[in-house]
Amino acid sequence: MIEHITQLIEKNWKYLPVAQIPCEKEAVFVTKFCQRIVGKDTKVLFLVTHKGTPVCVVKTTRDPDFNEKLRHEKESQEKVAVFGNISVPEVYFEAMVGGHCIYAEEVAQGKIIPKKTARKFEKKVVDFIAGFSSGGSMSSKELASIFLMFAPPDSTLITELARRIQSKDVLLKKGFTHSDFERPNILYRSGLLHIIDWGRAGDVPFRFIDAVYVIVGNRNIKNLEDWKKIIPEFTLYTGVDGATAEVLYCIMVICKTLRKKYPERYFAVVDGFNEYFRR
């Protein structure tokens, strides 16, 4: 695969940020640096360098059955416009190699944003999220029915939170989402934030759910009672009412718990969201 990617890079050199440098085959190096397999996720990453300088990251799938998932990640990145000092890795080109979808993207350099810096950028990040597209809605009762359908019998937490969602009477707006908007996916360098890893984009398709991930990750919020204390600030940030803010928090906790402990049920819930919004 490394040889195929090397050839692909040389063929598409004009699309890369170092295109002005004549491509010398012996100066291009491709290194496999990350492989992740979690549930249905199956992705392999390669770092491409030219004379020691990072050129791009190439993503592909271990199994062609996941080509559409990878294309969805690429298309999600392309949807998101740069916002002030916040950016998303630019996509350079897409190709097929041996039946596998491949795409090359910008190398997002930086360190995981520390909590202190994250708080500094919090409002700007929420404003960035507010710019994501939205349309359609789901009632809290319909949402709760999906969660209860796939709630593990041994998880009282998920059942209790689903019942709390069921007791509310709110409409949740459908929106484009990152669905994993936590500090490990926010890199910081020279005052610029890079939002990376859009592989779960759209998994939890509710407007401002990403803002919940961001704020909970920045602060010492351990439970719903902690969350309730900052709901006034959250509503000021986003414009949603208090009941919706509470439901969004419950959604985040349920989805994070399912994803970590019950991945197959997590994917069933995601499929349930998709099926509902296809109606």
C-alpha positions in Angstrom: 0.0 0.0 0.0 2.9 2.4 0.8 4.2 2.0 -2.8 0.7 2.7 -4.2 0.4 5.8 -2.1 3.8 7.0 -3.1 2.8 6.7 -6.8 -0.5 8.4 -6.1 1.3 11.3 -4.4 3.6 11.8 -7.4 0.7 11.6 -9.8 -1.3 14.2 -7.8 1.6 16.4 -6.8 0.1 19.5 -8.3 -2.8 19.4 -5.8 -0.5 19.5 -2.8 0.8 22.6 -1.0 4.4 21.9 -2.0 3.5 21.6 -5.7 6.0 24.3 -6.6 8.8 22.0 -5.6 9.8 19.5 -8.3 8.8 16.1 -7.1 11.8 13.8 -6.6 10.8 10.2 -6.0 13.7 9.5 -3.6 12.7 12.5 -1.5 9.1 11.4 -0.9 8.5 9.2 2.2 5.2 7.5 3.2 4.9 6.2 6.7 2.0 4.3 8.2 1.6 6.0 11.6 -1.9 5.1 12.9 -4.4 2.4 12.5 -7.7 2.4 14.4 -10.3 -0.3 14.6 -13.2 0.5 17.0 -16.6 -1.2 16.3 -17.4 -0.3 12.7 -14.5 2.1 12.4 -11.7 0.9 10.2 -9.2 3.4 9.0 -5.5 3.5 8.2 -3.5 6.7 8.1 -0.2 7.5 6.4 2.1 10.5 6.8 3.7 11.8 3.6 6.9 13.9 3.9 9.1 15.5 1.3 12.7 16.1 2.3 11.7 15.8 5.9 8.8 18.3 5.6 5.2 17.1 6.3 3.2 17.3 3.0 -0.1 15.6 3.8 -1.9 12.8 5.6 -3.4 10.1 3.5 -6.4 8.2 4.9 -7.8 4.9 3.6 -9.8 1.9 4.7 -8.8 -1.6 5.7 -11.9 -2.9 4.1 -13.6 -1.5 0.9 -17.0 -2.0 2.6 -16.2 1.2 4.5 -15.4 3.3 1.5 -18.6 5.3 1.9 -17.8 6.1 5.5 -14.5 7.5 4.5 -16.0 9.6 1.7 -18.5 10.9 4.3 -15.6 12.0 6.5 -14.0 13.8 3.5 -17.2 15.4 2.5 -17.9 16.6 6.1 -14.5 18.3 6.2 -15.3 20.0 2.9 -18.6 21.3 4.2 -17.0 23.3 7.0 -15.7 26.7 6.2 -12.8 28.3 7.9 -14.0 30.5 10.8 -11.6 33.2 12.0 -8.9 31.4 13.9 -10.6 28.0 13.6 -9.9 25.7 10.7 -10.5 22.1 9.4 -7.8 20.2 7.5 -8.1 21.0 3.8 -8.8 18.1 1.5 -6.4 18.0 -1.4 -7.6 15.1 -3.6 -9.5 11.8 -3.6 -8.6 8.6 -5.5 -9.2 4.9 -5.6 -6.5 2.3 -5.2 -7.2 -1.4 -5.5 -10.9 -0.8 -4.7 -10.0 1.3 -1.6 -11.1 4.9 -1.3 -8.2 7.2 -0.4 -8.0 10.9 0.2 -5.2 13.3 1.1 -5.6 16.1 3.6 -3.6 18.9 5.2 -1.3 18.0 8.1 -2.9 19.7 11.1 0.0 20.5 13.3 -0.2 21.5 16.9 -0.8 20.2 20.4 -4.0 19.1 22.0 -5.6 22.3 23.4 -5.1 22.5 27.2 -8.1 23.3 29.3 -6.9 26.8 30.2 -6.6 27.7 26.5 -9.8 25.9 25.6 -11.8 28.1 28.0 -10.3 31.1 26.3 -11.6 30.0 22.9 -14.8 28.5 24.2 -17.2 31.1 22.9 -15.5 31.3 19.5 -15.7 27.5 19.2 -19.4 27.6 20.0 -19.9 30.4 17.4 -18.1 28.2 14.9 -20.5 25.3 15.7 -23.5 27.7 15.4 -22.5 28.1 11.8 -23.2 24.5 10.9 -26.2 23.8 8.7 -29.5 22.6 10.2 -32.9 21.4 9.1 -35.7 19.2 10.4 -36.4 18.2 13.9 -37.2 15.3 16.3 -39.3 15.5 19.5 -37.7 14.5 22.8 -40.3 11.7 23.1 -39.4 10.2 19.7 -35.7 10.4 20.6 -36.3 8.7 24.0 -38.0 5.8 22.2 -34.9 5.2 20.1 -32.7 5.2 23.2 -35.0 2.9 25.2 -35.2 0.5 22.3 -31.4 -0.1 22.4 -30.7 0.6 26.1 -28.6 -2.2 27.6 -30.6 -4.1 30.3 -27.7 -3.7 32.8 -27.4 0.1 32.4 -29.7 2.0 34.8 -27.9 5.3 33.9 -28.9 5.1 30.2 -32.5 4.1 31.1 -32.8 6.9 33.6 -31.5 9.5 31.2 -33.7 8.3 28.4 -36.7 8.5 30.8 -35.7 12.1 31.7 -35.6 12.9 27.9 -39.0 11.3 27.5 -40.4 13.5 30.2 -39.5 16.7 28.4 -41.5 18.3 25.7 -39.0 19.8 23.4 -38.2 19.7 19.7 -34.6 19.0 18.9 -33.3 20.6 15.6 -31.4 18.3 13.3 -28.0 19.7 12.4 -24.6 18.9 10.9 -22.3 17.8 13.7 -18.8 16.6 14.4 -20.2 14.3 17.1 -16.8 13.9 18.8 -16.0 17.5 19.5 -13.7 17.1 22.5 -10.2 18.4 23.4 -8.2 15.5 21.8 -9.7 16.6 18.5 -8.8 20.3 18.9 -5.2 21.1 18.1 -3.7 24.5 19.0 -0.7 26.2 17.3 0.2 29.9 17.2 -3.3 31.1 18.1 -5.0 28.8 15.5 -7.3 25.9 16.3 -7.5 22.9 14.0 -10.6 20.7 14.4 -9.6 17.2 13.3 -11.1 13.6 13.0 -14.4 14.1 11.3 -15.0 10.3 11.0 -18.1 10.5 13.3 -19.6 13.5 11.6 -23.4 13.3 11.8 -23.5 10.4 14.2 -25.4 12.4 16.8 -27.2 14.8 14.5 -28.7 17.4 16.9 -27.9 21.1 16.7 -25.5 22.3 19.4 -24.7 18.8 20.7 -21.1 19.6 19.7 -21.2 22.6 22.1 -22.1 20.3 24.9 -19.1 18.1 24.1 -16.9 21.2 24.1 -18.1 22.7 27.3 -18.3 19.5 29.3 -14.7 18.7 28.2 -13.4 22.1 29.3 -15.0 22.1 32.7 -15.3 19.8 35.7 -18.8 18.6 34.9 -19.4 15.2 36.2 -23.2 14.8 36.3 -26.5 16.4 35.4 -26.5 18.5 38.6 -23.2 20.0 37.6 -24.5 20.7 34.1 -27.6 22.4 35.4 -25.4 25.0 37.1 -24.1 26.2 33.8 -27.2 25.9 31.7 -27.8 29.7 31.9 -24.4 30.3 30.4 -25.0 27.6 27.8 -28.3 29.2 26.8 -26.6 32.5 26.5 -24.0 31.0 24.2 -26.5 29.1 22.0 -29.9 30.6 22.4 -31.6 27.2 23.2 -33.9 27.0 26.2 -33.1 25.3 29.5 -35.1 22.2 28.8 -33.4 21.6 25.5 -30.0 22.2 27.1 -30.8 19.5 29.7 -31.9 17.1 27.0 -28.7 17.8 24.9 -26.6 16.9 27.9 -28.5 13.6 28.4 -28.0 12.8 24.8 -24.3 13.3 25.0 -23.9 11.1 28.1 -26.0 8.3 26.6 -24.1 8.4 23.3 -20.7 8.5 25.0 -21.6 5.6 27.3 -22.9 3.5 24.5 -19.9 4.2 22.3 -17.5 3.3 25.0 -19.2 0.3 26.6 -21.7 -1.0 24.0 -20.4 -0.1 20.5 -22.9 -2.3 18.6 -25.8 -0.6 20.4 -24.2 2.8 19.7 -24.2 2.1 16.0 -27.8 0.8 16.2 -28.8 4.1 17.8 -27.0 6.0 15.0 -28.8 3.9 12.4 -32.1 4.8 14.3 -31.4 8.5 14.0 -30.6 8.1 10.3 -33.8 6.1 9.6 -35.9 8.6 11.4 -34.6 11.6 9.4 -34.9 9.6 6.1 -38.7 9.4 6.6 
